[in-house]
């Protein structure tokens, strides 16, 4: 995740090229890469934890006597004796052999939700998965608190993340530019970026943190109101999983847009802080 901090610009830019501006402060770059590393390990270890019981529910309870399952990955034997992997969503099952429910070589299949290559560790080990998950979860939370405090104090949150009315009016133009792969670089976020980053930073991040806490028995004892807010631990687990899916989708789109907008310039800005703008001024930037 990146932030906009136009602090100063270099005056030694070659003719015909845009200014080089200092776009990202140290705190921005550190939290960005802390999130990137933490989310990588949180995803793989989280899928390991999910595999211990690859089913999601809506409600406060779950079990054989309840019918509140909304998502499941499992293996099932057909009438002819063959075994296939299935993913069930709201009662509808889809054959997902080789990826979900059953994966691995045909002569030695593994009956698990997510395949071995998608979990940490690759073999089934709930205890290790939980240790890794909780370790990086605290790094994730710390980075979020640092980012939120610094953005609130500097005014970045109001200025660069939360869309203004003028930004909302620019939505059609921004969509048109993105569809035509017209990327303009002036160091500012366009409205689609603001909406995406606001959704991730101000909605998905807090939700994934709070639902994670809701699944903790210790937090249930200290903050029982979390269970009331999210409708129980099972519903919180489902919301937690959906937040993970949304973050993976955001990551894929983010990487695609970075590649389309100019990866060297984008990477330089989030590593060193310096970013080259377009020669034309005051055009919206997309990345």
Secondary structure, 3 states (H helix, E strand, C coil): CCCCCCCCEECCCCCCCCCEEECCCHHHHHHHHHHHHHHHHHHHHHHHHHHCCCEEECCCCCCCCCCCEEEEEEEEECCCCCEEEEEEECCEEEECCCCECCECCHHHCECCCECHHHCCCCCCCHHHHHHHHHHHHHHHHHHHHHHHHHHHHHCHHHHHHCCCHHHHHCHHHHHHHHHCCCCEEEEEECHHHHHHHHHHHHHHHHHHHHHHHHCCHHHHHHCCHHHHHHCCHHHHHHHHHHHHHHHHHHHHHHHHHHHHHHHHHHHHHHHCCEEECCCCCCCCECC
